[in-house]
Amino acid sequence: MLAFIVEQSPLKPNNQQLSTTNSSNNSTSGNTLPFFSLNFVAAYTDLFNLNNYWMNKIANIFLLAILLLCNSVNAQGPATYSSADILSGLKKLNVLGSVLYFAAHPDDENTKLLAYLSKEKLYRTGYLSLTRGDGGQNLIGNEQGVELGLIRTQELLAARRIDGAEQFFSTAFDFGFSKSTEEALKIWGEEKVLANAVWVIRKFQPDIIITRFPEDSRAGHGHHSASAVIAREAFIAAADPKRFPEQFAFGVKPWQAKRILWNTFNFGGANTTSEDQFKMDIGGYNALLGKSYGEIAAQSRSQHKSQGFGVASTRGQSYEYFKTTLGSNPKTDLMDDVTTTWNRVEGGKAITAQVDAIIKNYSSAEPGKSVPALVTLYQSISKLKDGYWKEKKLAEVQQLIEACAGLYMEASTNQEYAVQGDSMPVNLNINNREDVKLSLVKTEIGNKEIAGKQDLEANKSFSFPTMLSVAPDNALSQPYWLVEPMQKGSFTVNDQTLIGKPQNDPAFEATFVISVNGQEITYKKPLLYKYTDPVKGELYEPLVILPAYRLEIPSPLNMMISGSGKTFTQEVKYIANKDIADVKIYENDKLLVDDTKGLKKGQYAVFSHPFDMSFYGNNAAGEYDMNLYQQPQKEAAKVLRKIQYDHIPNINYFSNAVVRNVLVDVKTVGKKIGYIKGAGDKVPEALAQMGYDVTFLDEKNIASGNLSQFDAIITGVRAYNIYDWLNTYHSLLMQYVENGGNLIVQYNTSNQIGPVKAKIGPYDFGISRTRITDENAAVKILQPEHQVLNFPNKITSKDFEGWIQERSIYHATNWDKHYETIFSMHDPGESDDEGSLITTKYGKGTFVYTGLVFFRELPAGVPGAYRLMANIIALNKSSK
């Protein structure tokens, strides 16, 4: 049997169409040489003040999409280099030093320091983020969990293309806010993540290591402090041949960095710097790049769009402070006592003079004249004893020869998807644009030689079209950390050589063997999907490998109401990606589809699977997952998901084909819901599944509409952070409540992250940073007789079972005496807090503010969350 996938469709309400606006599409992003790129700002998610950002925040999600479109970059295609880029790269040839920056999340890195180390000091600079940011919130869309981690991975890579650093990850999963180092290390698996960090250090061989955070509470987050613990332990373990010796079989060796330092900070009200610490000014101006490091860093930092981290450029002096954790203290330079010249390589002293001569004779108007000397340098370095810096500098010289020659090499296809067992057209293109004496020795792709010897005349394009066969067992384009089932706190990666990599290697690479002044040099270029958009122009995206056919499941989550007599038929459409002779689909060992007729490429068929309520036994509430397999209980079918944003490449990934059917004993009162969409919000789809009629509200229809028609108005997560206009219509919303309406406000962030300038409720209250991160934390019911716990559903402690990731975030604080509290809860070792849900009567209606994470629980199909939400919606209805 051939593998197949399922293409997941967005959730739709029952027999309704929710009108939504996608935040963006047709993303682009791409490659530049590490030493040719540019980037800002010391980051600290929970402390960094982004008031300027929020003051300028867009008024609605559609406008956000436009801004993303306007800010898109076509960086996925072949890189191009200016003469200034080349000169910067030539200078880097004489610098043999490396720095590894160490923290927990995308956005934690000090991008200004990375830019300075990479662009000014010309060190090989890397950032190891232990997690991919999976557990955060999403400003630009509704992706959560693994999908958000995929987005933030690409945002980090986009940032690194600007600031010039390289990107690495461990297998640690961002499980959400953690209040202790011990919790983070326990859930991640300390020894496993430590082994990851040791591997990256042994591969990267940094001369110094810098951590963003300390190991104590000043880090502000358990993940932050845990990253500092892992960094210190890895600094020691990487040099110990007795630690993780299994890694040595893969070519690494013990490595001792000179020192590890904590990059202290002064922001968010926390000042950990002092004048007895080592400090340096990183606020300089790079004339070759035409930007200060604050300007470069702002561009880099602003790639973190899913977190709303667009920032302004800075110019002028900017001091960074460092406290030594282990190793000797630096006195005059971070690299004190580290040899960063060719003197550190046996026989390398003569290389310095060669590089100096190339720089001295370099012509910015005619960079091609440097090619012969670069070839000689390449040959000289090739004769050195094998080692780390020989390998790195040979790669840099090779790239400089390509840049100086204006050599353009491209492998492209007009198809975004290639199919296992099928073939596709590809085109290899090469152009010698600088009239350097070059010849093509051969070019090949997929182990197939496409062209042999060919002189490359000046500025003449040579194209070599061919058909590329994709093997039936060619690996699908699945992010490597998602191939195996993950553990609770970490991804499972069984291939040691993949650890640390930010993403997969390209599905296919073309090889170009070029003769330059008699020296053969091999270049590899990724095969990319190339197309032209009528607005954006020429674009490139990654090529994706698909199985022979795919399935589409219109409704992967179905909520059914117990006792309603509701029946359900699951429809699945399967589409042929190539001509196939046989289709078999199983639910466990039950054959659902046996289509021996087969399908032609592009054809599809639909089958229906009736859902049997007896699975639940006597119509009792419960959950049933329909798992689809291509063979009985052997190989799970796959869901294809595609994520598109303009600032990053398209993301395609697979998950197991599971349809979740949840039978909930829930009663609802009221029908019409007005919903103001927030950021990263799937609550409206869940409300539609419950049977509510959901209408989206924006500034225009709130101002002109008849709000009294709605049984409840609900604001999405962080709506008051995003929309300044909510302040303008506060009195209108309060009038709606006073006249008998029900306004339900989901969480908004505190002023440290995004200012809530609007008055939210009828009486004053504040928003704290209090959160309950333990999803199993005990929930005390403070007012058992309150309507929110009794009508129309009886809420008990059982309704808080099965919650995911956390209980509640950004609790209310300092509330007016008119408000009532319903629940009390706390994380281990902390005191109770009652701010997860506050409510008050106002006139004939009700107002609610809640930090309870409905935005996570409802899309996950948690029954108790549905029941509690139904009661909150019914608060302005009579329980008599």
TASUL-V198500 format. One record per pair of residues at least 4 apart in sequence whose C-alpha atoms are under 6 Angstrom apart, sorted by the first residue. I is the first residue (numbers start at 1). GAP is how many residues later the second one is. Records with the same first field share a line. If there is no record, write none. Layout:
I->GAP + GAP
This chain:
3->544
4->543 + 545 + 546 + 633
5->545 + 546 + 632 + 633 + 634 + 635
6->544 + 545 + 546 + 632 + 633 + 634
7->544 + 545 + 632 + 633
8->544 + 545
9->545
11->544
13->675 + 676
14->675
23->42
24->41 + 621
25->619 + 620 + 621
26->618 + 620
27->617 + 618 + 619 + 620 + 621 + 622 + 623
28->46 + 48 + 618 + 619 + 620 + 621
29->44 + 45 + 46 + 47 + 619 + 620
30->45 + 46
31->45
32->47
34->130
35->54 + 129
36->49
37->124 + 125 + 126 + 127
38->124 + 125 + 126 + 258
39->76 + 123 + 124 + 257 + 258 + 260 + 261
40->71 + 72 + 254 + 257 + 258 + 261
41->69 + 70 + 71
42->68
43->64 + 65 + 66 + 67
44->4 + 64
47->221
48->220
49->703 + 704
50->703
51->703
54->700
57->665
59->664
69->577
72->574 + 575
76->464
77->463
81->4
83->281
84->204
92->30
95->245 + 246
96->244 + 245
97->26 + 243
98->25 + 26 + 27 + 108 + 109
99->26 + 107 + 108 + 109 + 110
100->25 + 26 + 27 + 106 + 109
101->26 + 108 + 109 + 110
102->25 + 26 + 108 + 109
103->26 + 109 + 124
104->25 + 26 + 27 + 119 + 120 + 123
105->24 + 26 + 28
106->27
111->186
112->181 + 182 + 185
115->4 + 48
116->4
117->4 + 6
118->4 + 5 + 7 + 46
125->40
126->39 + 40 + 41
127->40
128->40 + 41
129->40
130->39 + 40 + 42
131->41 + 42 + 43
132->17 + 21
133->16 + 41
134->11 + 12 + 14 + 15 + 40
135->10 + 39 + 40 + 41
138->168 + 542
139->167 + 168 + 540 + 541
140->166
141->539
142->538 + 539
143->4 + 5
144->4
149->4
154->494
155->148 + 149
159->141 + 144
160->4 + 5
162->138
168->332 + 333 + 334
169->331
170->26 + 330
171->319 + 320
172->16 + 318
173->316 + 317
178->43 + 44
179->42 + 43
180->42
181->41 + 44 + 45
184->4 + 38 + 39
185->4 + 5
187->302
188->301 + 302
190->4
194->36
198->36 + 40
200->4
201->4
202->50 + 53
206->51
207->50 + 51
208->49 + 50 + 51 + 52
209->51
210->50 + 51 + 52
211->51 + 52
212->51
213->6 + 11 + 15
214->5 + 11 + 14
215->10 + 13 + 14
216->9
219->5 + 6
222->4
230->4
234->4
237->6
238->16 + 17
239->15 + 16 + 17
241->13
248->4 + 5
259->67 + 68
260->65 + 66
261->61 + 62 + 63 + 64
262->60 + 61
263->58 + 59
264->8 + 9 + 57 + 58
265->6 + 7 + 8
266->4 + 5
277->45 + 46
278->43 + 44
279->41 + 42
280->39 + 40
281->37 + 38
282->36
283->10 + 33 + 34 + 35
284->8
285->6 + 7
286->4 + 5 + 6
291->4
293->4
294->19 + 20 + 21
295->18 + 19
297->4
298->4 + 13 + 15
302->7 + 8 + 9
304->5
305->4
324->5
330->4 + 6
339->5
342->6 + 7
343->5 + 6
358->4
363->4
367->37
368->36 + 37 + 66
371->30
389->4
400->4
401->4
402->5
405->29 + 31
406->27 + 28
407->24 + 25 + 26
408->22 + 23
409->20 + 21
410->18 + 19
411->16 + 17 + 116
412->14 + 15 + 115 + 116 + 117 + 118
413->13 + 116 + 117
414->115 + 116
415->114
416->113 + 127
417->126 + 127 + 128
418->127 + 128
419->126 + 127 + 128
420->50 + 51 + 52 + 127 + 128
421->49 + 50 + 51
422->48
423->45 + 46 + 47
424->43 + 44
425->41 + 42
426->39 + 40 + 41
427->37 + 38
428->35 + 36
429->33 + 34
430->31 + 32
431->28 + 29 + 30
432->26 + 27
433->25 + 26
435->23
438->18 + 77 + 78
439->15 + 16 + 17 + 75 + 76
440->13 + 14 + 74
441->11 + 12 + 72 + 73
442->9 + 10 + 11 + 71
443->6 + 7 + 8 + 68 + 69
444->4 + 5 + 6 + 66 + 67
445->65
476->69 + 70
477->67 + 68
478->175
481->10 + 12
484->8
486->5 + 6
506->20
508->19
509->16 + 17 + 18
510->14 + 15
511->12 + 13
512->10 + 11
513->8 + 9
514->6 + 7
515->4 + 5
528->13 + 14 + 15
529->11 + 12 + 13 + 14
530->9 + 10
531->7 + 8
532->5 + 6 + 7
533->4
548->29 + 30
549->26 + 27 + 28
550->24 + 25
551->22 + 23
552->20 + 21
553->19
556->103
557->102 + 103 + 104
558->103
559->102 + 103 + 104 + 130
560->103
561->102 + 103 + 104
562->101 + 102 + 103
568->43
569->40 + 41 + 42
570->38 + 39
571->36 + 37
572->34 + 35
573->32 + 33
574->30 + 31
575->28 + 29
576->25 + 26 + 27
577->24
578->23
579->20 + 21 + 22
580->18 + 19
581->17
582->14 + 16
583->11 + 12
584->9 + 10
585->7 + 8 + 44 + 45
586->4 + 5 + 6 + 42 + 43 + 46
587->40 + 41
588->44 + 45
589->43 + 44
599->4
616->4
621->42 + 43 + 44
622->41
623->38 + 39 + 40
624->37
625->34 + 35 + 36
626->32 + 33
627->31
628->9 + 29
629->6 + 7 + 8
630->5 + 7
631->4
636->20
637->19 + 20
638->16 + 17 + 18 + 19
639->15 + 16 + 17 + 18
640->13 + 14
641->11 + 12
642->9 + 10
643->7 + 8
644->6
664->199
666->201
667->125
668->202
669->205
670->41
671->21 + 22
672->20 + 21 + 38 + 39
673->20 + 21 + 37 + 39 + 40
674->21 + 22 + 36 + 39
675->21 + 22 + 38 + 39 + 40
676->20 + 21 + 39 + 40
677->39
678->38 + 39 + 40 + 41
679->38
683->172
686->172
687->5
688->4
701->4
712->30 + 31
713->30
714->29 + 30 + 31
715->30
716->30
717->29 + 30
718->29 + 30
719->4
720->36
721->33 + 35
727->31
736->5
737->4 + 5 + 108
738->104 + 105 + 106 + 107
739->105
740->104 + 105
741->104
742->103 + 104 + 105 + 134
743->104
744->104
745->104
746->104
747->103 + 104
750->17 + 18
751->4
764->52
765->49 + 50
766->46 + 47 + 48
767->44 + 45 + 46
768->42 + 43 + 44 + 45
769->41
770->40 + 41
771->37 + 38 + 39
772->35 + 36 + 55
773->33
774->32
775->28 + 29 + 30 + 31 + 32
779->45 + 46
780->43 + 44
781->42
782->40 + 41
783->39
787->4
788->83 + 84
789->5 + 6
790->4
791->80 + 88
792->79
799->65
800->64
807->45
808->43 + 44 + 45
809->42
810->41
811->24 + 25 + 40
812->23
819->19 + 20 + 21
820->18 + 19
821->17
823->11
824->8 + 9 + 10
825->7 + 8
826->4 + 5 + 6
836->14 + 15 + 16
837->12 + 13
838->10 + 11
839->8 + 9
840->6 + 7
841->4 + 5
842->4
845->31
846->30
854->4
857->5
858->4
